[in-house]
Amino acid sequence: MKVSDIVDVNRGLVGTVASGDPVSAVTALMAEKHVGAVAVVDAEGAMVGIVSERDIARGLHESRGAVLDRPVSELMTANVVGCMPETDVRDAAAMMIQHRIRHLPVLDGFRPLTIVSIRDIVAIRLAALEADNEILRAQLQELANGGE
């Protein structure tokens, strides 16, 4: 199963910010859209970073709360780990575990298409495991009934 099978890469990002925007713009966007990460893009729409709830929490701690007026560039993760729509879901999950991240941008070149969350990955993996479990139960039942 591919990442594009679990998230609609054509739906677009729920919002983006520029690196010079204040952190308060990120928090407002996250609250409005109910998301945990936002792509930071340049004027051409290329991804230059990502800001997550974790980045904001770290910034709040380090600045003792005086972070909301600072530019996004001071908090964003610039070395973005991303995947493509064709990336296998298992590989995406492995990337998230390896890099200890909960949000993985889905990219077309340098342009972000959407962001897949660990929740998206877990939900689809759980559904696949439940489907496999049902198949195994049916096969066991058939064996128990004498293979009829």
C-alpha positions as CSV (number, residue, x, y, z in Angstrom):
1,M,0.0,0.0,0.0
2,K,1.3,3.5,-0.9
3,V,1.1,6.7,1.0
4,S,-1.2,8.0,-1.8
5,D,-3.7,5.2,-0.9
6,I,-4.1,6.6,2.7
7,V,-4.0,10.3,2.1
8,D,-5.5,12.4,-0.7
9,V,-2.4,14.0,-2.1
10,N,-4.6,16.1,-4.3
11,R,-6.5,17.7,-1.4
12,G,-3.6,20.1,-0.9
13,L,-2.2,21.3,2.3
14,V,-4.6,22.7,4.8
15,G,-2.3,25.7,5.0
16,T,1.2,26.9,4.8
17,V,3.3,29.7,6.3
18,A,6.3,31.6,5.2
19,S,9.6,31.5,7.2
20,G,9.2,35.2,8.1
21,D,5.6,34.8,9.5
22,P,5.3,35.0,13.2
23,V,4.9,31.8,15.2
24,S,1.4,33.1,16.3
25,A,0.3,32.6,12.7
26,V,1.3,28.9,12.9
27,T,-0.5,28.4,16.2
28,A,-3.7,30.1,14.8
29,L,-3.5,27.9,11.6
30,M,-3.0,24.7,13.6
31,A,-5.9,25.5,15.9
32,E,-8.2,26.5,13.0
33,K,-7.4,23.5,10.9
34,H,-6.9,21.0,13.7
35,V,-3.5,19.9,12.5
36,G,-0.2,19.2,14.3
37,A,2.2,20.4,11.7
38,V,2.4,23.1,9.0
39,A,4.6,23.3,6.0
40,V,6.9,26.3,5.6
41,V,7.2,27.3,2.0
42,D,9.1,30.0,0.0
43,A,7.5,32.4,-2.5
44,E,7.5,29.7,-5.2
45,G,5.8,27.2,-3.0
46,A,8.8,25.0,-2.4
47,M,9.1,23.5,1.1
48,V,11.8,25.1,3.2
49,G,10.8,23.7,6.5
50,I,8.1,22.3,8.8
51,V,6.8,23.5,12.1
52,S,5.2,21.0,14.5
53,E,3.5,21.2,17.9
54,R,6.7,19.8,19.3
55,D,8.8,22.7,17.8
56,I,6.4,25.2,19.3
57,A,6.5,23.5,22.7
58,R,10.3,23.5,22.6
59,G,10.3,27.2,21.6
60,L,8.0,28.0,24.5
61,H,10.2,26.3,26.9
62,E,13.4,27.8,25.7
63,S,12.1,31.3,25.4
64,R,10.0,31.1,28.6
65,G,6.9,31.9,26.6
66,A,8.1,34.8,24.5
67,V,8.0,32.9,21.2
68,L,4.7,34.0,19.5
69,D,6.2,37.1,17.8
70,R,9.4,35.4,16.7
71,P,9.6,34.4,13.0
72,V,8.8,30.8,12.1
73,S,12.4,30.4,10.8
74,E,13.6,30.3,14.3
75,L,11.5,27.3,15.3
76,M,11.1,25.3,12.0
77,T,12.9,22.2,11.2
78,A,14.8,23.0,8.0
79,N,16.2,19.6,7.2
80,V,12.8,18.1,6.3
81,V,12.4,14.3,6.0
82,G,9.7,13.7,3.4
83,C,8.3,11.0,1.2
84,M,6.7,10.7,-2.2
85,P,3.1,9.6,-2.9
86,E,4.5,6.3,-4.2
87,T,6.3,5.6,-0.9
88,D,5.2,2.3,0.7
89,V,3.2,2.9,3.9
90,R,5.6,0.6,5.8
91,D,8.6,2.6,4.6
92,A,6.9,5.9,5.6
93,A,6.3,4.4,9.1
94,A,9.9,3.3,9.3
95,M,11.1,6.8,8.3
96,M,8.9,8.3,11.1
97,I,10.3,5.9,13.7
98,Q,13.9,6.3,12.5
99,H,13.7,10.1,12.6
100,R,11.4,10.3,15.6
101,I,8.8,12.4,13.9
102,R,5.0,12.3,13.9
103,H,4.4,14.3,10.6
104,L,5.8,13.4,7.2
105,P,5.4,15.7,4.3
106,V,4.4,14.1,1.0
107,L,6.4,15.9,-1.7
108,D,6.3,16.3,-5.4
109,G,9.9,17.4,-6.0
110,F,10.3,20.2,-3.5
111,R,6.6,21.1,-3.4
112,P,4.6,19.8,-0.4
113,L,1.4,18.0,-1.4
114,T,0.1,17.1,2.0
115,I,1.4,15.9,5.4
116,V,0.8,12.4,6.6
117,S,0.6,11.9,10.3
118,I,1.5,8.9,12.5
119,R,-2.3,8.7,13.2
120,D,-2.9,8.2,9.4
121,I,-0.2,5.4,9.3
122,V,-1.5,3.7,12.5
123,A,-5.1,3.7,11.3
124,I,-4.3,2.1,7.9
125,R,-1.9,-0.4,9.4
126,L,-4.5,-1.4,12.0
127,A,-7.2,-1.8,9.4
128,A,-4.9,-4.0,7.3
129,L,-4.1,-6.1,10.4
130,E,-7.8,-6.5,11.2
131,A,-8.6,-7.5,7.7
132,D,-5.8,-10.1,7.8
133,N,-7.1,-11.3,11.2
134,E,-10.6,-11.8,9.7
135,I,-9.2,-13.8,6.8
136,L,-7.2,-16.0,9.2
137,R,-10.3,-16.6,11.4
138,A,-12.3,-17.6,8.4
139,Q,-9.6,-20.0,7.2
140,L,-9.4,-21.5,10.7
141,Q,-13.1,-21.9,10.9
142,E,-13.1,-23.6,7.5
143,L,-10.4,-26.0,8.7
144,A,-12.3,-26.7,12.0
145,N,-15.4,-27.6,9.9
146,G,-13.4,-30.2,8.0
147,G,-12.4,-28.1,5.1
148,E,-15.9,-27.8,3.7
